[in-house]
Every structure is written in C-alpha cells, then in structure tokens.
Amino acid sequence: MDLMDLGDIYKGNNATEKLVNKFGYANGLAAGLNSDVNRGIAGTESDLAERRRIYGDNKPIPRKIKGFCDIVCDQLKDLFVILLCIAAVVSLAVGVLESGWEEGWLDGVSILVAVTIITVVNTVNEWKQKQKF
C-alpha cells in the first residue's frame, strides 16, 4: 500500500465505504500498512526508514505567505475597484474639459482617494488575517 492508495480513500464521498471495501476496515488497513491495531508499528530504524521512503516525512507542507504587494495587486483586480478607477478617469477628463484644471480635477481625484483608502484598508485587514495563520 502506498500514498496513492491512502489518498484514494478520501477522494470524493463515502470514505468509510471505500475503507471497508478496499481494506476490510481497520484490521485490513493496519495489515496493509504493516501495522497492528493493538501494538502499532514496529518502530525499528529499518522500519521507520522504509516508512519514510514509502510515505514521506510526517511534516506539514510549508505554505507560501502572500506579501503585502501581492495582496494590493489582488485588491486592485476587484471588479468594483476597476469600475471606480474607470469612473475616476472619466470624471477627471470630463471635469477638466468642462471646468479646467482649477476646479475640474476635484471629482476624479476624490474618487481615486476613495479607491486608495478602500484598497489600503482591505489590504491591511487581509494581511493581518494572513499573519495570524
């Protein structure tokens, strides 16, 4: 029995049914793993070395933590943020064309400031949450 056999048990639904059909429940699974339901594994150096070769080390897989800039990029890919940026550019262009730079820039820049605040707040919240786990 190898890792693929063990993994197949938990793919999809009916793990208990698969375990019973394939291994005969706990005793069959223990026999397939060269173990005993009462005594466990032998635990000798050669036994442990063979188990590491077959099943790998019992270590968690390190996960990649997103950096702050990655989270900012993800926030800027949000459809709502993209629409607000487009609205800001259109508002800026229309405002400048109608009222000139003195007054026309205000609405467009206000929208961009709002987008910046939303993005920074969401990014900081997500980054703090990722740091916890």
C-alpha positions in Angstrom: 0.0 0.0 0.0 1.3 3.5 -0.9 0.3 7.1 -0.5 -1.9 6.9 -3.6 -4.0 4.0 -2.1 -4.4 6.0 1.1 -5.3 9.2 -0.8 -7.9 7.4 -2.9 -9.9 6.6 0.3 -10.6 10.3 1.0 -11.3 11.5 -2.6 -14.9 12.2 -3.1 -17.6 10.8 -0.7 -18.1 7.5 1.1 -14.7 7.2 2.8 -15.9 4.6 5.2 -17.4 2.5 2.5 -14.2 2.7 0.5 -12.2 1.7 3.5 -14.4 -1.3 4.2 -14.5 -2.4 0.5 -10.8 -2.0 -0.2 -9.1 -2.9 3.1 -11.7 -4.7 5.3 -11.9 -1.7 7.6 -9.3 -1.2 10.4 -7.7 -4.6 10.5 -7.2 -4.7 6.8 -5.9 -1.2 6.7 -3.4 -1.9 9.5 -2.2 -5.1 7.7 -1.8 -3.1 4.5 0.3 -0.6 6.4 2.4 -3.3 8.1 1.0 -2.4 11.4 -1.1 -3.9 14.2 -4.3 -2.4 15.6 -3.2 -3.3 19.1 0.7 -2.9 19.0 1.0 -0.3 16.3 4.2 -0.1 14.1 7.4 -2.0 14.8 9.3 1.3 15.2 12.8 -0.1 14.3 15.2 2.1 12.4 14.8 0.0 9.3 11.0 0.0 9.6 11.0 3.8 10.1 13.4 4.3 7.2 11.1 2.2 4.9 8.0 4.1 6.0 9.7 7.4 5.3 10.7 6.1 1.8 7.1 5.0 1.1 5.0 7.7 2.8 7.5 10.6 3.1 8.3 12.6 6.2 5.4 13.5 8.5 6.0 17.2 8.2 3.5 19.9 7.2 3.9 21.3 3.7 5.1 24.9 4.1 2.7 27.3 2.6 3.6 30.5 0.7 2.5 33.6 2.5 1.4 36.4 0.3 3.4 39.6 0.6 1.8 43.0 1.1 2.3 43.9 -2.6 0.7 40.7 -3.7 -2.4 41.5 -1.6 -2.5 45.0 -3.0 -2.4 43.6 -6.6 -5.3 41.2 -5.7 -7.3 44.1 -4.3 -6.8 46.1 -7.4 -8.1 43.2 -9.5 -11.5 43.5 -7.9 -14.2 44.5 -10.4 -15.7 47.2 -8.2 -12.3 48.8 -7.8 -11.6 48.7 -11.5 -15.0 50.3 -12.2 -14.3 53.1 -9.6 -10.9 53.7 -11.3 -12.6 54.0 -14.7 -15.2 56.3 -13.2 -12.4 58.4 -11.7 -10.6 58.8 -15.0 -13.8 59.7 -16.9 -14.8 62.1 -14.2 -11.3 63.7 -14.2 -11.3 64.1 -18.0 -14.9 65.5 -18.2 -14.2 67.8 -15.2 -11.0 69.2 -16.7 -12.6 69.6 -20.1 -15.6 71.4 -18.8 -14.2 73.5 -15.9 -10.4 73.5 -16.4 -7.7 72.3 -14.0 -8.6 74.7 -11.3 -12.0 73.0 -10.5 -12.3 70.1 -12.8 -9.8 67.7 -11.1 -11.7 67.6 -7.8 -14.3 64.8 -8.5 -11.9 62.5 -10.3 -9.2 62.8 -7.6 -11.8 62.4 -4.9 -12.8 59.0 -6.4 -9.2 58.0 -6.6 -8.6 58.9 -3.0 -11.7 56.8 -2.1 -10.3 53.9 -4.1 -6.9 54.3 -2.4 -8.5 54.2 1.1 -10.6 51.2 0.3 -7.6 49.3 -1.1 -5.3 50.2 1.8 -7.9 49.2 4.4 -8.8 45.9 2.7 -5.1 45.1 2.2 -4.2 45.8 5.8 -7.1 43.7 7.0 -6.3 40.8 4.8 -2.5 41.0 5.5 -3.2 40.9 9.3 -5.5 38.0 8.9 -2.9 36.1 6.9 -0.3 36.8 9.6 -2.5 35.1 12.2 -2.5 31.8 10.3 
